[in-house]
Amino acid sequence: MTNYKCARCKARIGDITTVGIQCTVCGSKVFYKERPNVKKTIPSK
Ligand SMILES: [Zn+2]
């Protein structure tokens, strides 16, 4: 599951519509995706 965060107020956006995303807090339309704890493990060998 992909979470979206508002780039301005860092509020989490739960409801995503494909028509358009707008922050319900500050009205910003700039968002970035937030991945739920994905760590890249690089093998050291
Ligand atoms: Zn916002």
mmCIF file of the protein (N, C-alpha, C, O) and its ligand, coordinates in Angstrom:
data_MODEL
# 
_entry.id   MODEL 
# 
loop_
_entity.id 
_entity.type 
_entity.pdbx_number_of_molecules 
1 polymer     1 
2 non-polymer 1 
# 
_entity_poly.entity_id                      1 
_entity_poly.type                           'polypeptide(L)' 
_entity_poly.nstd_linkage                   no 
_entity_poly.nstd_monomer                   no 
_entity_poly.pdbx_seq_one_letter_code       MTNYKCARCKARIGDITTVGIQCTVCGSKVFYKERPNVKKTIPSK 
_entity_poly.pdbx_seq_one_letter_code_can   MTNYKCARCKARIGDITTVGIQCTVCGSKVFYKERPNVKKTIPSK 
_entity_poly.pdbx_strand_id                 A 
# 
loop_
_entity_poly_seq.entity_id 
_entity_poly_seq.num 
_entity_poly_seq.mon_id 
_entity_poly_seq.hetero 
1 1  MET n 
1 2  THR n 
1 3  ASN n 
1 4  TYR n 
1 5  LYS n 
1 6  CYS n 
1 7  ALA n 
1 8  ARG n 
1 9  CYS n 
1 10 LYS n 
1 11 ALA n 
1 12 ARG n 
1 13 ILE n 
1 14 GLY n 
1 15 ASP n 
1 16 ILE n 
1 17 THR n 
1 18 THR n 
1 19 VAL n 
1 20 GLY n 
1 21 ILE n 
1 22 GLN n 
1 23 CYS n 
1 24 THR n 
1 25 VAL n 
1 26 CYS n 
1 27 GLY n 
1 28 SER n 
1 29 LYS n 
1 30 VAL n 
1 31 PHE n 
1 32 TYR n 
1 33 LYS n 
1 34 GLU n 
1 35 ARG n 
1 36 PRO n 
1 37 ASN n 
1 38 VAL n 
1 39 LYS n 
1 40 LYS n 
1 41 THR n 
1 42 ILE n 
1 43 PRO n 
1 44 SER n 
1 45 LYS n 
# 
loop_
_struct_asym.id 
_struct_asym.entity_id 
A 1 
B 2 
# 
loop_
_chem_comp.id 
_chem_comp.type 
_chem_comp.mon_nstd_flag 
ALA 'L-peptide linking' y 
ARG 'L-peptide linking' y 
ASN 'L-peptide linking' y 
ASP 'L-peptide linking' y 
CYS 'L-peptide linking' y 
GLN 'L-peptide linking' y 
GLU 'L-peptide linking' y 
GLY 'peptide linking'   y 
ILE 'L-peptide linking' y 
LYS 'L-peptide linking' y 
MET 'L-peptide linking' y 
PHE 'L-peptide linking' y 
PRO 'L-peptide linking' y 
SER 'L-peptide linking' y 
THR 'L-peptide linking' y 
TYR 'L-peptide linking' y 
VAL 'L-peptide linking' y 
ZN  non-polymer         . 
# 
_pdbx_entity_nonpoly.entity_id   2 
_pdbx_entity_nonpoly.name        ? 
_pdbx_entity_nonpoly.comp_id     ZN 
# 
_pdbx_nonpoly_scheme.asym_id         B 
_pdbx_nonpoly_scheme.entity_id       2 
_pdbx_nonpoly_scheme.mon_id          ZN 
_pdbx_nonpoly_scheme.ndb_seq_num     1 
_pdbx_nonpoly_scheme.pdb_seq_num     101 
_pdbx_nonpoly_scheme.auth_seq_num    101 
_pdbx_nonpoly_scheme.pdb_mon_id      ZN 
_pdbx_nonpoly_scheme.auth_mon_id     ZN 
_pdbx_nonpoly_scheme.pdb_strand_id   A 
_pdbx_nonpoly_scheme.pdb_ins_code    . 
# 
loop_
_atom_site.group_PDB 
_atom_site.id 
_atom_site.type_symbol 
_atom_site.label_atom_id 
_atom_site.label_alt_id 
_atom_site.label_comp_id 
_atom_site.label_asym_id 
_atom_site.label_entity_id 
_atom_site.label_seq_id 
_atom_site.pdbx_PDB_ins_code 
_atom_site.Cartn_x 
_atom_site.Cartn_y 
_atom_site.Cartn_z 
_atom_site.occupancy 
_atom_site.B_iso_or_equiv 
_atom_site.pdbx_formal_charge 
_atom_site.auth_seq_id 
_atom_site.auth_comp_id 
_atom_site.auth_asym_id 
_atom_site.auth_atom_id 
_atom_site.pdbx_PDB_model_num 
ATOM   1   N  N  . MET A 1 1  ? 0.844  -1.195  0.000   1.00 0.00 ? 1   MET A N  1 
ATOM   2   C  CA . MET A 1 1  ? 0.000  0.000   0.000   1.00 0.00 ? 1   MET A CA 1 
ATOM   3   C  C  . MET A 1 1  ? 0.882  1.249   0.000   1.00 0.00 ? 1   MET A C  1 
ATOM   4   O  O  . MET A 1 1  ? 1.861  1.345   0.740   1.00 0.00 ? 1   MET A O  1 
ATOM   5   N  N  . THR A 1 2  ? 0.518  2.162   -0.820  1.00 0.00 ? 2   THR A N  1 
ATOM   6   C  CA . THR A 1 2  ? 1.318  3.375   -0.946  1.00 0.00 ? 2   THR A CA 1 
ATOM   7   C  C  . THR A 1 2  ? 0.639  4.537   -0.254  1.00 0.00 ? 2   THR A C  1 
ATOM   8   O  O  . THR A 1 2  ? -0.527 4.841   -0.505  1.00 0.00 ? 2   THR A O  1 
ATOM   9   N  N  . ASN A 1 3  ? 1.388  5.177   0.616   1.00 0.00 ? 3   ASN A N  1 
ATOM   10  C  CA . ASN A 1 3  ? 0.865  6.357   1.285   1.00 0.00 ? 3   ASN A CA 1 
ATOM   11  C  C  . ASN A 1 3  ? 1.384  7.624   0.614   1.00 0.00 ? 3   ASN A C  1 
ATOM   12  O  O  . ASN A 1 3  ? 2.480  7.656   0.055   1.00 0.00 ? 3   ASN A O  1 
ATOM   13  N  N  . TYR A 1 4  ? 0.582  8.636   0.686   1.00 0.00 ? 4   TYR A N  1 
ATOM   14  C  CA . TYR A 1 4  ? 1.010  9.912   0.131   1.00 0.00 ? 4   TYR A CA 1 
ATOM   15  C  C  . TYR A 1 4  ? 1.144  10.938  1.241   1.00 0.00 ? 4   TYR A C  1 
ATOM   16  O  O  . TYR A 1 4  ? 0.347  10.988  2.178   1.00 0.00 ? 4   TYR A O  1 
ATOM   17  N  N  . LYS A 1 5  ? 2.167  11.743  1.104   1.00 0.00 ? 5   LYS A N  1 
ATOM   18  C  CA . LYS A 1 5  ? 2.348  12.795  2.087   1.00 0.00 ? 5   LYS A CA 1 
ATOM   19  C  C  . LYS A 1 5  ? 2.335  14.144  1.403   1.00 0.00 ? 5   LYS A C  1 
ATOM   20  O  O  . LYS A 1 5  ? 2.865  14.314  0.305   1.00 0.00 ? 5   LYS A O  1 
ATOM   21  N  N  . CYS A 1 6  ? 1.734  15.072  2.060   1.00 0.00 ? 6   CYS A N  1 
ATOM   22  C  CA . CYS A 1 6  ? 1.715  16.427  1.531   1.00 0.00 ? 6   CYS A CA 1 
ATOM   23  C  C  . CYS A 1 6  ? 3.117  17.015  1.631   1.00 0.00 ? 6   CYS A C  1 
ATOM   24  O  O  . CYS A 1 6  ? 3.790  16.911  2.656   1.00 0.00 ? 6   CYS A O  1 
ATOM   25  N  N  . ALA A 1 7  ? 3.527  17.628  0.542   1.00 0.00 ? 7   ALA A N  1 
ATOM   26  C  CA . ALA A 1 7  ? 4.892  18.161  0.518   1.00 0.00 ? 7   ALA A CA 1 
ATOM   27  C  C  . ALA A 1 7  ? 4.989  19.436  1.345   1.00 0.00 ? 7   ALA A C  1 
ATOM   28  O  O  . ALA A 1 7  ? 6.083  19.856  1.721   1.00 0.00 ? 7   ALA A O  1 
ATOM   29  N  N  . ARG A 1 8  ? 3.871  20.035  1.619   1.00 0.00 ? 8   ARG A N  1 
ATOM   30  C  CA . ARG A 1 8  ? 3.907  21.312  2.332   1.00 0.00 ? 8   ARG A CA 1 
ATOM   31  C  C  . ARG A 1 8  ? 3.739  21.133  3.828   1.00 0.00 ? 8   ARG A C  1 
ATOM   32  O  O  . ARG A 1 8  ? 4.557  21.608  4.617   1.00 0.00 ? 8   ARG A O  1 
ATOM   33  N  N  . CYS A 1 9  ? 2.672  20.443  4.214   1.00 0.00 ? 9   CYS A N  1 
ATOM   34  C  CA . CYS A 1 9  ? 2.390  20.349  5.651   1.00 0.00 ? 9   CYS A CA 1 
ATOM   35  C  C  . CYS A 1 9  ? 2.658  18.950  6.196   1.00 0.00 ? 9   CYS A C  1 
ATOM   36  O  O  . CYS A 1 9  ? 2.449  18.686  7.380   1.00 0.00 ? 9   CYS A O  1 
ATOM   37  N  N  . LYS A 1 10 ? 3.121  18.062  5.327   1.00 0.00 ? 10  LYS A N  1 
ATOM   38  C  CA . LYS A 1 10 ? 3.513  16.716  5.731   1.00 0.00 ? 10  LYS A CA 1 
ATOM   39  C  C  . LYS A 1 10 ? 2.340  15.896  6.261   1.00 0.00 ? 10  LYS A C  1 
ATOM   40  O  O  . LYS A 1 10 ? 2.527  14.914  6.980   1.00 0.00 ? 10  LYS A O  1 
ATOM   41  N  N  . ALA A 1 11 ? 1.147  16.307  5.901   1.00 0.00 ? 11  ALA A N  1 
ATOM   42  C  CA . ALA A 1 11 ? -0.010 15.556  6.350   1.00 0.00 ? 11  ALA A CA 1 
ATOM   43  C  C  . ALA A 1 11 ? -0.162 14.298  5.501   1.00 0.00 ? 11  ALA A C  1 
ATOM   44  O  O  . ALA A 1 11 ? 0.123  14.297  4.303   1.00 0.00 ? 11  ALA A O  1 
ATOM   45  N  N  . ARG A 1 12 ? -0.605 13.260  6.131   1.00 0.00 ? 12  ARG A N  1 
ATOM   46  C  CA . ARG A 1 12 ? -0.801 12.026  5.388   1.00 0.00 ? 12  ARG A CA 1 
ATOM   47  C  C  . ARG A 1 12 ? -2.134 12.058  4.648   1.00 0.00 ? 12  ARG A C  1 
ATOM   48  O  O  . ARG A 1 12 ? -3.171 12.426  5.200   1.00 0.00 ? 12  ARG A O  1 
ATOM   49  N  N  . ILE A 1 13 ? -2.072 11.670  3.411   1.00 0.00 ? 13  ILE A N  1 
ATOM   50  C  CA . ILE A 1 13 ? -3.271 11.654  2.600   1.00 0.00 ? 13  ILE A CA 1 
ATOM   51  C  C  . ILE A 1 13 ? -3.731 10.212  2.454   1.00 0.00 ? 13  ILE A C  1 
ATOM   52  O  O  . ILE A 1 13 ? -3.046 9.375   1.868   1.00 0.00 ? 13  ILE A O  1 
ATOM   53  N  N  . GLY A 1 14 ? -4.869 9.957   2.983   1.00 0.00 ? 14  GLY A N  1 
ATOM   54  C  CA . GLY A 1 14 ? -5.362 8.587   2.945   1.00 0.00 ? 14  GLY A CA 1 
ATOM   55  C  C  . GLY A 1 14 ? -6.201 8.313   1.718   1.00 0.00 ? 14  GLY A C  1 
ATOM   56  O  O  . GLY A 1 14 ? -6.071 7.261   1.092   1.00 0.00 ? 14  GLY A O  1 
ATOM   57  N  N  . ASP A 1 15 ? -7.054 9.247   1.376   1.00 0.00 ? 15  ASP A N  1 
ATOM   58  C  CA . ASP A 1 15 ? -7.934 9.043   0.239   1.00 0.00 ? 15  ASP A CA 1 
ATOM   59  C  C  . ASP A 1 15 ? -7.315 9.590   -1.028  1.00 0.00 ? 15  ASP A C  1 
ATOM   60  O  O  . ASP A 1 15 ? -7.069 10.789  -1.160  1.00 0.00 ? 15  ASP A O  1 
ATOM   61  N  N  . ILE A 1 16 ? -7.072 8.694   -1.943  1.00 0.00 ? 16  ILE A N  1 
ATOM   62  C  CA . ILE A 1 16 ? -6.497 9.114   -3.212  1.00 0.00 ? 16  ILE A CA 1 
ATOM   63  C  C  . ILE A 1 16 ? -7.520 8.876   -4.316  1.00 0.00 ? 16  ILE A C  1 
ATOM   64  O  O  . ILE A 1 16 ? -8.002 7.760   -4.510  1.00 0.00 ? 16  ILE A O  1 
ATOM   65  N  N  . THR A 1 17 ? -7.830 9.912   -5.009  1.00 0.00 ? 17  THR A N  1 
ATOM   66  C  CA . THR A 1 17 ? -8.685 9.748   -6.178  1.00 0.00 ? 17  THR A CA 1 
ATOM   67  C  C  . THR A 1 17 ? -7.836 9.960   -7.421  1.00 0.00 ? 17  THR A C  1 
ATOM   68  O  O  . THR A 1 17 ? -6.887 10.744  -7.429  1.00 0.00 ? 17  THR A O  1 
ATOM   69  N  N  . THR A 1 18 ? -8.197 9.255   -8.442  1.00 0.00 ? 18  THR A N  1 
ATOM   70  C  CA . THR A 1 18 ? -7.381 9.333   -9.657  1.00 0.00 ? 18  THR A CA 1 
ATOM   71  C  C  . THR A 1 18 ? -7.625 10.630  -10.412 1.00 0.00 ? 18  THR A C  1 
ATOM   72  O  O  . THR A 1 18 ? -6.878 10.987  -11.323 1.00 0.00 ? 18  THR A O  1 
ATOM   73  N  N  . VAL A 1 19 ? -8.672 11.320  -10.023 1.00 0.00 ? 19  VAL A N  1 
ATOM   74  C  CA . VAL A 1 19 ? -8.994 12.564  -10.717 1.00 0.00 ? 19  VAL A CA 1 
ATOM   75  C  C  . VAL A 1 19 ? -8.037 13.662  -10.309 1.00 0.00 ? 19  VAL A C  1 
ATOM   76  O  O  . VAL A 1 19 ? -7.486 14.380  -11.145 1.00 0.00 ? 19  VAL A O  1 
ATOM   77  N  N  . GLY A 1 20 ? -7.853 13.775  -9.012  1.00 0.00 ? 20  GLY A N  1 
ATOM   78  C  CA . GLY A 1 20 ? -6.942 14.814  -8.550  1.00 0.00 ? 20  GLY A CA 1 
ATOM   79  C  C  . GLY A 1 20 ? -6.740 14.700  -7.064  1.00 0.00 ? 20  GLY A C  1 
ATOM   80  O  O  . GLY A 1 20 ? -7.655 14.362  -6.314  1.00 0.00 ? 20  GLY A O  1 
ATOM   81  N  N  . ILE A 1 21 ? -5.544 14.983  -6.659  1.00 0.00 ? 21  ILE A N  1 
ATOM   82  C  CA . ILE A 1 21 ? -5.237 14.898  -5.236  1.00 0.00 ? 21  ILE A CA 1 
ATOM   83  C  C  . ILE A 1 21 ? -5.044 16.298  -4.673  1.00 0.00 ? 21  ILE A C  1 
ATOM   84  O  O  . ILE A 1 21 ? -4.319 17.124  -5.227  1.00 0.00 ? 21  ILE A O  1 
ATOM   85  N  N  . GLN A 1 22 ? -5.708 16.530  -3.575  1.00 0.00 ? 22  GLN A N  1 
ATOM   86  C  CA . GLN A 1 22 ? -5.525 17.815  -2.916  1.00 0.00 ? 22  GLN A CA 1 
ATOM   87  C  C  . GLN A 1 22 ? -5.483 17.596  -1.416  1.00 0.00 ? 22  GLN A C  1 
ATOM   88  O  O  . GLN A 1 22 ? -6.300 16.868  -0.854  1.00 0.00 ? 22  GLN A O  1 
ATOM   89  N  N  . CYS A 1 23 ? -4.537 18.225  -0.794  1.00 0.00 ? 23  CYS A N  1 
ATOM   90  C  CA . CYS A 1 23 ? -4.394 18.085  0.645   1.00 0.00 ? 23  CYS A CA 1 
ATOM   91  C  C  . CYS A 1 23 ? -5.623 18.658  1.332   1.00 0.00 ? 23  CYS A C  1 
ATOM   92  O  O  . CYS A 1 23 ? -6.056 19.774  1.044   1.00 0.00 ? 23  CYS A O  1 
ATOM   93  N  N  . THR A 1 24 ? -6.172 17.873  2.242   1.00 0.00 ? 24  THR A N  1 
ATOM   94  C  CA . THR A 1 24 ? -7.372 18.329  2.935   1.00 0.00 ? 24  THR A CA 1 
ATOM   95  C  C  . THR A 1 24 ? -7.032 19.312  4.042   1.00 0.00 ? 24  THR A C  1 
ATOM   96  O  O  . THR A 1 24 ? -7.919 19.947  4.614   1.00 0.00 ? 24  THR A O  1 
ATOM   97  N  N  . VAL A 1 25 ? -5.760 19.434  4.339   1.00 0.00 ? 25  VAL A N  1 
ATOM   98  C  CA . VAL A 1 25 ? -5.343 20.308  5.428   1.00 0.00 ? 25  VAL A CA 1 
ATOM   99  C  C  . VAL A 1 25 ? -4.989 21.700  4.911   1.00 0.00 ? 25  VAL A C  1 
ATOM   100 O  O  . VAL A 1 25 ? -5.529 22.707  5.368   1.00 0.00 ? 25  VAL A O  1 
ATOM   101 N  N  . CYS A 1 26 ? -4.058 21.729  3.934   1.00 0.00 ? 26  CYS A N  1 
ATOM   102 C  CA . CYS A 1 26 ? -3.577 23.029  3.478   1.00 0.00 ? 26  CYS A CA 1 
ATOM   103 C  C  . CYS A 1 26 ? -3.960 23.313  2.028   1.00 0.00 ? 26  CYS A C  1 
ATOM   104 O  O  . CYS A 1 26 ? -3.748 24.418  1.529   1.00 0.00 ? 26  CYS A O  1 
ATOM   105 N  N  . GLY A 1 27 ? -4.520 22.319  1.361   1.00 0.00 ? 27  GLY A N  1 
ATOM   106 C  CA . GLY A 1 27 ? -4.969 22.546  -0.006  1.00 0.00 ? 27  GLY A CA 1 
ATOM   107 C  C  . GLY A 1 27 ? -3.863 22.443  -1.031  1.00 0.00 ? 27  GLY A C  1 
ATOM   108 O  O  . GLY A 1 27 ? -4.057 22.785  -2.198  1.00 0.00 ? 27  GLY A O  1 
ATOM   109 N  N  . SER A 1 28 ? -2.707 21.977  -0.604  1.00 0.00 ? 28  SER A N  1 
ATOM   110 C  CA . SER A 1 28 ? -1.602 21.842  -1.532  1.00 0.00 ? 28  SER A CA 1 
ATOM   111 C  C  . SER A 1 28 ? -1.838 20.678  -2.482  1.00 0.00 ? 28  SER A C  1 
ATOM   112 O  O  . SER A 1 28 ? -2.521 19.709  -2.150  1.00 0.00 ? 28  SER A O  1 
ATOM   113 N  N  . LYS A 1 29 ? -1.269 20.792  -3.646  1.00 0.00 ? 29  LYS A N  1 
ATOM   114 C  CA . LYS A 1 29 ? -1.431 19.717  -4.616  1.00 0.00 ? 29  LYS A CA 1 
ATOM   115 C  C  . LYS A 1 29 ? -0.110 19.037  -4.923  1.00 0.00 ? 29  LYS A C  1 
ATOM   116 O  O  . LYS A 1 29 ? 0.027  18.309  -5.906  1.00 0.00 ? 29  LYS A O  1 
ATOM   117 N  N  . VAL A 1 30 ? 0.847  19.291  -4.064  1.00 0.00 ? 30  VAL A N  1 
ATOM   118 C  CA . VAL A 1 30 ? 2.145  18.660  -4.248  1.00 0.00 ? 30  VAL A CA 1 
ATOM   119 C  C  . VAL A 1 30 ? 2.310  17.555  -3.213  1.00 0.00 ? 30  VAL A C  1 
ATOM   120 O  O  . VAL A 1 30 ? 2.225  17.783  -2.006  1.00 0.00 ? 30  VAL A O  1 
ATOM   121 N  N  . PHE A 1 31 ? 2.543  16.377  -3.715  1.00 0.00 ? 31  PHE A N  1 
ATOM   122 C  CA . PHE A 1 31 ? 2.676  15.245  -2.810  1.00 0.00 ? 31  PHE A CA 1 
ATOM   123 C  C  . PHE A 1 31 ? 3.875  14.393  -3.186  1.00 0.00 ? 31  PHE A C  1 
ATOM   124 O  O  . PHE A 1 31 ? 4.399  14.464  -4.298  1.00 0.00 ? 31  PHE A O  1 
ATOM   125 N  N  . TYR A 1 32 ? 4.283  13.599  -2.237  1.00 0.00 ? 32  TYR A N  1 
ATOM   126 C  CA . TYR A 1 32 ? 5.275  12.594  -2.587  1.00 0.00 ? 32  TYR A CA 1 
ATOM   127 C  C  . TYR A 1 32 ? 4.875  11.273  -1.961  1.00 0.00 ? 32  TYR A C  1 
ATOM   128 O  O  . TYR A 1 32 ? 4.184  11.220  -0.943  1.00 0.00 ? 32  TYR A O  1 
ATOM   129 N  N  . LYS A 1 33 ? 5.319  10.240  -2.586  1.00 0.00 ? 33  LYS A N  1 
ATOM   130 C  CA . LYS A 1 33 ? 4.961  8.913   -2.107  1.00 0.00 ? 33  LYS A CA 1 
ATOM   131 C  C  . LYS A 1 33 ? 5.787  8.541   -0.895  1.00 0.00 ? 33  LYS A C  1 
ATOM   132 O  O  . LYS A 1 33 ? 6.962  8.892   -0.775  1.00 0.00 ? 33  LYS A O  1 
ATOM   133 N  N  . GLU A 1 34 ? 5.149  7.836   -0.021  1.00 0.00 ? 34  GLU A N  1 
ATOM   134 C  CA . GLU A 1 34 ? 5.856  7.369   1.151   1.00 0.00 ? 34  GLU A CA 1 
ATOM   135 C  C  . GLU A 1 34 ? 5.781  5.857   1.197   1.00 0.00 ? 34  GLU A C  1 
ATOM   136 O  O  . GLU A 1 34 ? 4.706  5.263   1.280   1.00 0.00 ? 34  GLU A O  1 
ATOM   137 N  N  . ARG A 1 35 ? 6.938  5.266   1.140   1.00 0.00 ? 35  ARG A N  1 
ATOM   138 C  CA . ARG A 1 35 ? 6.949  3.806   1.163   1.00 0.00 ? 35  ARG A CA 1 
ATOM   139 C  C  . ARG A 1 35 ? 6.955  3.300   2.602   1.00 0.00 ? 35  ARG A C  1 
ATOM   140 O  O  . ARG A 1 35 ? 7.687  3.807   3.452   1.00 0.00 ? 35  ARG A O  1 
ATOM   141 N  N  . PRO A 1 36 ? 6.138  2.304   2.853   1.00 0.00 ? 36  PRO A N  1 
ATOM   142 C  CA . PRO A 1 36 ? 6.054  1.731   4.199   1.00 0.00 ? 36  PRO A CA 1 
ATOM   143 C  C  . PRO A 1 36 ? 7.244  0.858   4.536   1.00 0.00 ? 36  PRO A C  1 
ATOM   144 O  O  . PRO A 1 36 ? 7.256  -0.339  4.251   1.00 0.00 ? 36  PRO A O  1 
ATOM   145 N  N  . ASN A 1 37 ? 8.227  1.462   5.137   1.00 0.00 ? 37  ASN A N  1 
ATOM   146 C  CA . ASN A 1 37 ? 9.387  0.731   5.665   1.00 0.00 ? 37  ASN A CA 1 
ATOM   147 C  C  . ASN A 1 37 ? 10.025 -0.250  4.690   1.00 0.00 ? 37  ASN A C  1 
ATOM   148 O  O  . ASN A 1 37 ? 10.075 -1.456  4.932   1.00 0.00 ? 37  ASN A O  1 
ATOM   149 N  N  . VAL A 1 38 ? 10.497 0.285   3.618   1.00 0.00 ? 38  VAL A N  1 
ATOM   150 C  CA . VAL A 1 38 ? 11.217 -0.573  2.682   1.00 0.00 ? 38  VAL A CA 1 
ATOM   151 C  C  . VAL A 1 38 ? 12.698 -0.268  2.785   1.00 0.00 ? 38  VAL A C  1 
ATOM   152 O  O  . VAL A 1 38 ? 13.161 0.819   2.440   1.00 0.00 ? 38  VAL A O  1 
ATOM   153 N  N  . LYS A 1 39 ? 13.410 -1.239  3.260   1.00 0.00 ? 39  LYS A N  1 
ATOM   154 C  CA . LYS A 1 39 ? 14.850 -1.043  3.389   1.00 0.00 ? 39  LYS A CA 1 
ATOM   155 C  C  . LYS A 1 39 ? 15.580 -1.821  2.315   1.00 0.00 ? 39  LYS A C  1 
ATOM   156 O  O  . LYS A 1 39 ? 15.295 -2.984  2.030   1.00 0.00 ? 39  LYS A O  1 
ATOM   157 N  N  . LYS A 1 40 ? 16.505 -1.141  1.754   1.00 0.00 ? 40  LYS A N  1 
ATOM   158 C  CA . LYS A 1 40 ? 17.316 -1.842  0.758   1.00 0.00 ? 40  LYS A CA 1 
ATOM   159 C  C  . LYS A 1 40 ? 18.520 -2.457  1.438   1.00 0.00 ? 40  LYS A C  1 
ATOM   160 O  O  . LYS A 1 40 ? 19.328 -1.783  2.077   1.00 0.00 ? 40  LYS A O  1 
ATOM   161 N  N  . THR A 1 41 ? 18.601 -3.729  1.276   1.00 0.00 ? 41  THR A N  1 
ATOM   162 C  CA . THR A 1 41 ? 19.742 -4.417  1.878   1.00 0.00 ? 41  THR A CA 1 
ATOM   163 C  C  . THR A 1 41 ? 20.759 -4.765  0.799   1.00 0.00 ? 41  THR A C  1 
ATOM   164 O  O  . THR A 1 41 ? 20.476 -5.511  -0.138  1.00 0.00 ? 41  THR A O  1 
ATOM   165 N  N  . ILE A 1 42 ? 21.908 -4.220  0.957   1.00 0.00 ? 42  ILE A N  1 
ATOM   166 C  CA . ILE A 1 42 ? 22.959 -4.511  -0.015  1.00 0.00 ? 42  ILE A CA 1 
ATOM   167 C  C  . ILE A 1 42 ? 23.895 -5.569  0.556   1.00 0.00 ? 42  ILE A C  1 
ATOM   168 O  O  . ILE A 1 42 ? 24.524 -5.370  1.595   1.00 0.00 ? 42  ILE A O  1 
ATOM   169 N  N  . PRO A 1 43 ? 23.971 -6.673  -0.131  1.00 0.00 ? 43  PRO A N  1 
ATOM   170 C  CA . PRO A 1 43 ? 24.890 -7.738  0.336   1.00 0.00 ? 43  PRO A CA 1 
ATOM   171 C  C  . PRO A 1 43 ? 26.329 -7.282  0.304   1.00 0.00 ? 43  PRO A C  1 
ATOM   172 O  O  . PRO A 1 43 ? 26.811 -6.759  -0.701  1.00 0.00 ? 43  PRO A O  1 
ATOM   173 N  N  . SER A 1 44 ? 27.002 -7.486  1.407   1.00 0.00 ? 44  SER A N  1 
ATOM   174 C  CA . SER A 1 44 ? 28.342 -6.923  1.558   1.00 0.00 ? 44  SER A CA 1 
ATOM   175 C  C  . SER A 1 44 ? 29.421 -7.886  1.103   1.00 0.00 ? 44  SER A C  1 
ATOM   176 O  O  . SER A 1 44 ? 30.613 -7.641  1.287   1.00 0.00 ? 44  SER A O  1 
ATOM   177 N  N  . LYS A 1 45 ? 28.993 -8.967  0.517   1.00 0.00 ? 45  LYS A N  1 
ATOM   178 C  CA . LYS A 1 45 ? 30.012 -9.934  0.097   1.00 0.00 ? 45  LYS A CA 1 
ATOM   179 C  C  . LYS A 1 45 ? 30.428 -9.697  -1.351  1.00 0.00 ? 45  LYS A C  1 
ATOM   180 O  O  . LYS A 1 45 ? 31.278 -10.416 -1.876  1.00 0.00 ? 45  LYS A O  1 
HETATM 181 ZN ZN . ZN  B 2 .  ? -1.010 19.827  3.176   1.00 0.00 2 101 ZN  A ZN 1 
# 
